[in-house]
Amino acid sequence: MKTQYYAATSLDGFIATEDDSLEWLFSLGDLSASSYPAFIAEVGALAMGTATYEWMIGNAEKLTQETGAPWPYTQPAWVFTSRELPTINGANIRFATGDVRKAHAEMRSAAGAKNIWIVGGGDLAGQFYDAGLLDELIVQIGSVTLGTGKPIFPRRVLSPNLHLMSIQQMGTSMAELRYQVCKG
């Protein structure tokens, strides 16, 4: 069982525009032709921050068209927030505040032998890293630049903490880098 941050980024290191748009990502490839289907099959619980959750709520119609439901996950999800947010009918969502360690213990229990996915954003993944709970970063780099936006991982991580495990080309627009987080 691993805690993994699986995310896409622009070539210049942004996961979303300043206004949390992901439109830049959708033209870069077919999700079913990526590592996502195999990845999500191994996920037993997931975590996301407020901006990611609000993006999903705001794009429920698009998600329904693509996946058949406004909430595309069957796994339990923890949404980290400091304010009250609306719920999504039929979604297994728990709202969490404070230190990620407490919620991580709950996620481990819910995930069983499967992995925990830190969906986003970058600062939430950084909080799991800071707490020593992040095991792997899986970063898909798209062939676009945004200039500004929400950074993929707003932390200073100096070598040898990340070990590059694999590189995979995905079509002509994406490359996937997989890093193991070395602890101790």
Backbone as CSV, one residue per row, in Angstrom:
resi,resn,N_x,N_y,N_z,CA_x,CA_y,CA_z,C_x,C_y,C_z
1,MET,0.833,-1.181,0.000,0.000,0.000,0.000,0.878,1.245,0.000
2,LYS,0.571,2.174,-0.900,1.348,3.400,-1.036,0.416,4.608,-0.986
3,THR,0.969,5.732,-0.560,0.294,7.015,-0.680,0.952,7.716,-1.858
4,GLN,0.159,7.981,-2.910,0.690,8.464,-4.172,0.060,9.799,-4.569
5,TYR,0.897,10.685,-5.057,0.419,11.922,-5.664,0.516,11.711,-7.167
6,TYR,-0.632,11.596,-7.821,-0.720,11.347,-9.261,-1.359,12.581,-9.864
7,ALA,-0.601,13.305,-10.689,-1.113,14.573,-11.209,-0.484,14.892,-12.553
8,ALA,-1.140,15.760,-13.289,-0.615,16.263,-14.554,-0.158,17.701,-14.344
9,THR,0.872,18.073,-15.074,1.413,19.420,-14.976,1.786,19.939,-16.356
10,SER,1.790,21.254,-16.474,2.306,21.866,-17.694,3.831,21.749,-17.661
11,LEU,4.456,21.983,-18.774,5.911,21.908,-18.867,6.589,22.866,-17.885
12,ASP,5.928,23.981,-17.583,6.502,24.938,-16.646,6.012,24.758,-15.207
13,GLY,5.413,23.607,-14.906,5.168,23.229,-13.521,3.859,23.631,-12.879
14,PHE,2.799,23.838,-13.669,1.510,24.235,-13.107,0.448,23.167,-13.359
15,ILE,-0.348,22.877,-12.320,-1.423,21.891,-12.477,-2.734,22.524,-12.920
16,ALA,-2.855,23.814,-12.715,-4.067,24.546,-13.100,-3.691,26.003,-13.332
17,THR,-4.571,26.708,-14.023,-4.358,28.139,-14.208,-4.635,28.860,-12.890
18,GLU,-4.407,30.141,-12.859,-4.646,30.915,-11.635,-6.095,30.832,-11.163
19,ASP,-7.032,30.651,-12.107,-8.454,30.543,-11.737,-8.914,29.077,-11.667
20,ASP,-7.974,28.160,-11.452,-8.227,26.727,-11.243,-8.770,25.992,-12.465
21,SER,-8.539,26.505,-13.662,-8.991,25.822,-14.871,-8.023,24.697,-15.249
22,LEU,-8.608,23.593,-15.729,-7.836,22.458,-16.238,-8.044,22.278,-17.738
23,GLU,-8.651,23.248,-18.385,-8.963,23.138,-19.809,-7.724,22.838,-20.652
24,TRP,-6.566,23.322,-20.242,-5.323,23.099,-20.986,-5.008,21.608,-21.111
25,LEU,-5.469,20.819,-20.169,-5.114,19.406,-20.089,-5.921,18.523,-21.039
26,PHE,-7.169,18.863,-21.277,-8.081,17.955,-21.966,-7.725,17.679,-23.427
27,SER,-7.014,18.573,-24.061,-6.671,18.363,-25.474,-5.378,17.561,-25.652
28,LEU,-4.730,17.173,-24.563,-3.407,16.550,-24.676,-3.414,15.045,-24.868
29,GLY,-4.534,14.408,-24.709,-4.529,12.967,-24.911,-5.773,12.316,-24.361
30,ASP,-5.875,11.031,-24.613,-7.011,10.229,-24.191,-6.679,9.581,-22.852
31,LEU,-7.499,9.856,-21.844,-7.271,9.318,-20.503,-7.195,7.796,-20.510
32,SER,-8.002,7.156,-21.334,-8.003,5.697,-21.370,-6.720,5.131,-21.980
33,ALA,-5.967,5.951,-22.708,-4.702,5.509,-23.298,-3.508,5.838,-22.398
34,SER,-3.777,6.315,-21.197,-2.714,6.662,-20.262,-2.584,5.579,-19.191
35,SER,-1.805,5.850,-18.181,-1.640,4.916,-17.063,-2.813,4.990,-16.087
36,TYR,-3.740,5.930,-16.304,-4.831,6.136,-15.356,-5.688,4.895,-15.089
37,PRO,-6.155,4.158,-16.091,-7.004,2.995,-15.785,-6.329,1.990,-14.844
38,ALA,-5.060,1.679,-15.068,-4.341,0.754,-14.180,-4.116,1.388,-12.814
39,PHE,-3.826,2.693,-12.805,-3.589,3.396,-11.545,-4.843,3.384,-10.668
40,ILE,-5.980,3.805,-11.210,-7.200,3.948,-10.412,-7.706,2.586,-9.932
41,ALA,-7.404,1.525,-10.652,-7.818,0.185,-10.230,-7.144,-0.227,-8.921
42,GLU,-6.017,0.406,-8.602,-5.265,0.082,-7.387,-5.517,1.080,-6.251
43,VAL,-6.445,2.019,-6.444,-6.732,3.053,-5.447,-7.891,2.614,-4.557
44,GLY,-7.670,2.690,-3.234,-8.710,2.326,-2.277,-9.307,3.506,-1.541
45,ALA,-8.632,4.653,-1.578,-9.128,5.882,-0.937,-8.425,7.053,-1.601
46,LEU,-9.045,8.223,-1.552,-8.419,9.388,-2.152,-8.631,10.631,-1.311
47,ALA,-7.757,11.609,-1.554,-7.797,12.879,-0.827,-7.674,14.021,-1.822
48,MET,-8.382,15.097,-1.540,-8.279,16.289,-2.381,-8.529,17.527,-1.543
49,GLY,-8.055,18.641,-2.049,-8.272,19.912,-1.387,-9.545,20.585,-1.868
50,THR,-9.839,21.725,-1.287,-11.052,22.465,-1.593,-11.151,22.856,-3.065
51,ALA,-10.062,23.400,-3.635,-10.127,23.866,-5.026,-10.406,22.717,-5.984
52,THR,-9.804,21.561,-5.755,-10.048,20.395,-6.603,-11.498,19.954,-6.485
53,TYR,-12.003,19.884,-5.274,-13.392,19.477,-5.039,-14.360,20.471,-5.691
54,GLU,-14.103,21.759,-5.518,-14.979,22.771,-6.112,-14.930,22.707,-7.639
55,TRP,-13.756,22.378,-8.204,-13.670,22.216,-9.657,-14.583,21.072,-10.085
56,MET,-14.571,19.991,-9.327,-15.405,18.839,-9.674,-16.887,19.188,-9.585
57,ILE,-17.270,19.922,-8.562,-18.665,20.358,-8.440,-19.035,21.266,-9.617
58,GLY,-18.164,22.193,-9.939,-18.418,23.125,-11.030,-18.425,22.486,-12.407
59,ASN,-17.836,21.309,-12.521,-17.773,20.610,-13.806,-18.551,19.298,-13.777
60,ALA,-19.555,19.217,-12.902,-20.348,17.995,-12.742,-21.006,17.565,-14.050
61,GLU,-21.472,18.529,-14.839,-22.118,18.189,-16.104,-21.119,17.539,-17.071
62,LYS,-19.927,18.103,-17.149,-18.882,17.552,-18.009,-18.465,16.161,-17.523
63,LEU,-18.322,15.995,-16.208,-17.970,14.694,-15.638,-19.053,13.662,-15.924
64,THR,-20.313,14.070,-15.842,-21.423,13.157,-16.131,-21.373,12.703,-17.583
65,GLN,-21.080,13.627,-18.501,-20.976,13.271,-19.921,-19.839,12.281,-20.158
66,GLU,-18.715,12.475,-19.471,-17.543,11.630,-19.694,-17.604,10.305,-18.943
67,THR,-18.168,10.310,-17.728,-18.104,9.108,-16.883,-19.472,8.506,-16.567
68,GLY,-20.541,9.241,-16.855,-21.876,8.745,-16.554,-22.390,9.151,-15.187
69,ALA,-21.566,9.878,-14.422,-21.974,10.310,-13.077,-21.265,11.617,-12.722
70,PRO,-21.887,12.448,-11.875,-21.232,13.704,-11.491,-20.033,13.488,-10.565
71,TRP,-19.925,12.313,-9.978,-18.781,11.971,-9.113,-18.181,10.685,-9.680
72,PRO,-16.982,10.729,-10.237,-16.449,9.579,-10.970,-15.774,8.496,-10.121
73,TYR,-15.807,8.620,-8.799,-15.078,7.683,-7.945,-16.018,6.811,-7.119
74,THR,-15.656,5.551,-6.975,-16.387,4.650,-6.086,-15.693,4.561,-4.724
75,GLN,-14.438,4.952,-4.672,-13.669,4.900,-3.441,-14.086,6.022,-2.488
76,PRO,-13.897,5.809,-1.184,-14.155,6.904,-0.249,-13.146,8.033,-0.468
77,ALA,-13.632,9.262,-0.333,-12.796,10.442,-0.568,-12.804,11.350,0.644
78,TRP,-11.634,11.876,0.978,-11.487,12.869,2.037,-11.214,14.195,1.357
79,VAL,-12.032,15.190,1.673,-11.860,16.538,1.135,-11.345,17.408,2.277
80,PHE,-10.144,17.948,2.100,-9.539,18.797,3.124,-9.967,20.232,2.895
81,THR,-10.615,20.792,3.915,-11.170,22.131,3.783,-11.295,22.780,5.154
82,SER,-11.332,24.084,5.149,-11.555,24.815,6.401,-12.931,25.467,6.414
83,ARG,-13.755,25.128,5.434,-15.102,25.706,5.381,-16.119,24.654,4.980
84,GLU,-17.362,25.005,5.109,-18.436,24.082,4.766,-18.631,24.069,3.255
85,LEU,-18.698,22.863,2.686,-18.866,22.698,1.244,-20.098,21.846,0.966
86,PRO,-20.696,22.011,-0.209,-21.848,21.172,-0.552,-21.409,19.723,-0.773
87,THR,-22.342,18.807,-0.609,-22.061,17.395,-0.874,-22.560,17.035,-2.262
88,ILE,-22.144,15.870,-2.724,-22.574,15.358,-4.019,-23.370,14.088,-3.745
89,ASN,-24.610,14.047,-4.215,-25.464,12.875,-3.979,-24.793,11.598,-4.471
90,GLY,-24.793,10.589,-3.615,-24.251,9.288,-3.974,-22.754,9.146,-3.816
91,ALA,-22.054,10.232,-3.487,-20.595,10.178,-3.336,-20.231,9.868,-1.886
92,ASN,-19.218,9.040,-1.713,-18.717,8.665,-0.390,-17.627,9.665,0.005
93,ILE,-18.043,10.804,0.561,-17.141,11.917,0.849,-17.126,12.198,2.343
94,ARG,-15.922,12.439,2.857,-15.740,12.862,4.245,-14.938,14.163,4.215
95,PHE,-15.348,15.113,4.989,-14.637,16.386,5.054,-13.658,16.352,6.223
96,ALA,-12.445,16.835,5.978,-11.385,16.789,6.989,-10.764,18.168,7.139
97,THR,-10.288,18.440,8.344,-9.563,19.678,8.620,-8.319,19.335,9.422
98,GLY,-7.384,20.263,9.427,-6.205,20.101,10.270,-5.147,19.194,9.696
99,ASP,-4.350,18.625,10.586,-3.202,17.794,10.247,-3.633,16.587,9.413
100,VAL,-2.911,16.326,8.334,-3.265,15.239,7.429,-3.034,13.855,8.045
101,ARG,-2.245,13.775,9.114,-1.926,12.466,9.714,-3.163,11.735,10.227
102,LYS,-4.069,12.457,10.860,-5.276,11.820,11.403,-6.125,11.236,10.272
103,ALA,-6.372,12.032,9.259,-7.173,11.559,8.130,-6.444,10.439,7.384
104,HIS,-5.119,10.508,7.318,-4.359,9.465,6.627,-4.575,8.110,7.290
105,ALA,-4.613,8.084,8.602,-4.863,6.824,9.312,-6.244,6.275,8.944
106,GLU,-7.230,7.139,8.842,-8.574,6.715,8.441,-8.576,6.217,6.996
107,MET,-7.840,6.912,6.121,-7.756,6.520,4.714,-7.079,5.157,4.574
108,ARG,-6.022,4.926,5.344,-5.333,3.625,5.304,-6.296,2.499,5.666
109,SER,-7.078,2.734,6.681,-8.050,1.731,7.110,-9.086,1.471,6.015
110,ALA,-9.583,2.524,5.403,-10.594,2.393,4.353,-10.022,1.760,3.083
111,ALA,-8.757,2.054,2.767,-8.140,1.568,1.530,-7.784,0.087,1.601
112,GLY,-7.616,-0.444,2.805,-7.203,-1.845,2.926,-5.821,-2.041,2.336
113,ALA,-5.685,-2.966,1.408,-4.389,-3.249,0.780,-4.138,-2.366,-0.439
114,LYS,-5.109,-1.536,-0.801,-4.963,-0.671,-1.979,-4.267,0.637,-1.606
115,ASN,-3.990,1.448,-2.617,-3.251,2.691,-2.439,-4.157,3.867,-2.104
116,ILE,-3.529,4.911,-1.600,-4.194,6.186,-1.346,-3.714,7.166,-2.411
117,TRP,-4.661,7.825,-3.055,-4.347,8.799,-4.103,-4.564,10.204,-3.568
118,ILE,-3.496,10.996,-3.583,-3.620,12.431,-3.312,-3.922,13.055,-4.667
119,VAL,-5.185,13.413,-4.885,-5.655,13.899,-6.179,-5.091,15.296,-6.458
120,GLY,-5.118,16.162,-5.498,-4.643,17.525,-5.643,-5.290,18.391,-4.595
121,GLY,-4.796,19.515,-4.446,-3.751,20.195,-5.161,-2.343,19.925,-4.623
122,GLY,-1.461,20.729,-5.211,-0.056,20.582,-4.906,0.280,20.834,-3.451
123,ASP,-0.370,21.809,-2.836,-0.079,22.083,-1.433,-0.540,20.941,-0.538
124,LEU,-1.670,20.321,-0.858,-2.128,19.178,-0.071,-1.122,18.039,-0.191
125,ALA,-0.647,17.759,-1.394,0.384,16.734,-1.562,1.627,17.102,-0.753
126,GLY,1.956,18.378,-0.736,3.091,18.844,0.059,2.893,18.611,1.547
127,GLN,1.671,18.755,2.034,1.393,18.488,3.446,1.613,17.006,3.777
128,PHE,1.223,16.122,2.877,1.474,14.691,3.087,2.985,14.422,3.051
129,TYR,3.698,15.092,2.153,5.154,14.962,2.094,5.783,15.451,3.402
130,ASP,5.371,16.630,3.860,5.917,17.209,5.095,5.713,16.281,6.291
131,ALA,4.600,15.561,6.312,4.273,14.646,7.415,4.964,13.291,7.265
132,GLY,5.732,13.106,6.190,6.421,11.841,5.962,5.511,10.726,5.481
133,LEU,4.371,11.084,4.889,3.370,10.091,4.486,3.332,9.815,2.986
134,LEU,4.013,10.608,2.184,3.965,10.449,0.734,5.038,9.452,0.293
135,ASP,4.631,8.441,-0.468,5.548,7.395,-0.922,5.983,7.563,-2.369
136,GLU,5.128,8.170,-3.189,5.412,8.203,-4.618,4.789,9.433,-5.266
137,LEU,5.480,9.997,-6.235,4.952,11.061,-7.080,4.900,10.519,-8.492
138,ILE,3.745,10.593,-9.111,3.569,10.190,-10.501,3.106,11.444,-11.226
139,VAL,3.988,11.990,-12.056,3.745,13.287,-12.675,3.697,13.130,-14.184
140,GLN,2.585,13.517,-14.767,2.452,13.520,-16.216,2.661,14.945,-16.699
141,ILE,3.650,15.122,-17.563,4.028,16.452,-18.031,3.483,16.653,-19.435
142,GLY,2.652,17.694,-19.577,2.042,18.008,-20.861,2.875,18.988,-21.654
143,SER,2.736,18.940,-22.954,3.520,19.787,-23.859,2.861,21.155,-24.046
144,VAL,2.614,21.819,-22.924,2.089,23.185,-22.920,2.785,23.968,-21.810
145,THR,2.767,25.280,-21.918,3.219,26.136,-20.825,2.078,27.079,-20.478
146,LEU,1.951,27.384,-19.198,0.872,28.260,-18.732,1.374,29.623,-18.282
147,GLY,2.654,29.739,-17.976,3.210,31.016,-17.535,3.009,31.288,-16.059
148,THR,1.805,31.084,-15.587,1.485,31.235,-14.166,0.379,30.241,-13.831
149,GLY,0.132,30.071,-12.565,-0.944,29.188,-12.151,-0.666,28.541,-10.816
150,LYS,-1.276,27.376,-10.590,-1.134,26.627,-9.341,0.011,25.631,-9.507
151,PRO,1.063,25.740,-8.687,2.230,24.872,-8.862,1.943,23.408,-8.533
152,ILE,2.637,22.524,-9.208,2.457,21.087,-9.036,2.830,20.620,-7.630
153,PHE,3.893,21.161,-7.056,4.360,20.690,-5.756,5.142,21.825,-5.092
154,PRO,4.446,22.733,-4.418,5.104,23.920,-3.880,5.922,23.623,-2.612
155,ARG,6.946,22.831,-2.785,7.864,22.477,-1.707,9.269,22.458,-2.267
156,ARG,10.233,22.721,-1.415,11.625,22.558,-1.799,12.019,21.146,-1.402
157,VAL,12.349,20.343,-2.389,12.765,18.960,-2.157,14.090,18.790,-2.884
158,LEU,15.139,18.633,-2.111,16.470,18.508,-2.696,16.899,17.055,-2.708
159,SER,17.730,16.712,-3.668,18.230,15.351,-3.806,18.955,14.949,-2.528
160,PRO,18.896,13.727,-2.107,18.456,12.516,-2.789,17.068,12.044,-2.374
161,ASN,16.161,12.948,-2.000,14.850,12.540,-1.494,13.927,11.917,-2.531
162,LEU,14.112,12.243,-3.786,13.278,11.676,-4.840,14.148,10.841,-5.768
163,HIS,13.749,9.594,-5.962,14.469,8.712,-6.886,13.594,8.445,-8.092
164,LEU,14.094,8.797,-9.265,13.361,8.561,-10.500,13.302,7.057,-10.757
165,MET,12.082,6.532,-10.838,11.883,5.089,-11.018,11.590,4.720,-12.472
166,SER,10.849,5.600,-13.179,10.545,5.292,-14.577,10.133,6.546,-15.332
167,ILE,10.280,6.453,-16.654,9.851,7.493,-17.583,9.084,6.792,-18.690
168,GLN,7.912,7.325,-19.021,7.106,6.716,-20.077,6.551,7.807,-20.982
169,GLN,6.740,7.665,-22.268,6.123,8.577,-23.229,4.689,8.136,-23.451
170,MET,3.772,9.098,-23.477,2.353,8.816,-23.732,1.923,9.649,-24.928
171,GLY,1.903,9.033,-26.084,1.556,9.749,-27.303,2.617,10.781,-27.641
172,THR,2.187,11.869,-28.271,3.131,12.916,-28.663,3.029,14.153,-27.776
173,SER,2.152,14.105,-26.752,1.910,15.301,-25.951,2.210,15.155,-24.468
174,MET,2.488,13.930,-24.004,2.664,13.727,-22.563,3.830,12.781,-22.296
175,ALA,4.459,12.990,-21.144,5.457,12.062,-20.609,5.154,11.872,-19.133
176,GLU,5.322,10.658,-18.647,5.059,10.372,-17.245,6.363,10.042,-16.525
177,LEU,6.589,10.728,-15.418,7.744,10.476,-14.559,7.227,9.903,-13.253
178,ARG,7.851,8.852,-12.783,7.444,8.209,-11.530,8.632,8.282,-10.571
179,TYR,8.399,8.895,-9.409,9.434,9.079,-8.401,9.061,8.362,-7.104
180,GLN,10.009,7.714,-6.506,9.855,7.163,-5.159,10.352,8.207,-4.177
181,VAL,9.603,8.442,-3.112,10.037,9.351,-2.050,10.873,8.534,-1.072
182,CYS,12.128,8.897,-0.930,13.018,8.195,-0.016,12.884,8.797,1.364
183,LYS,12.705,7.954,2.352,12.475,8.420,3.716,13.647,7.985,4.598
184,GLY,13.966,8.846,5.573,14.999,8.499,6.544,16.318,8.636,5.993
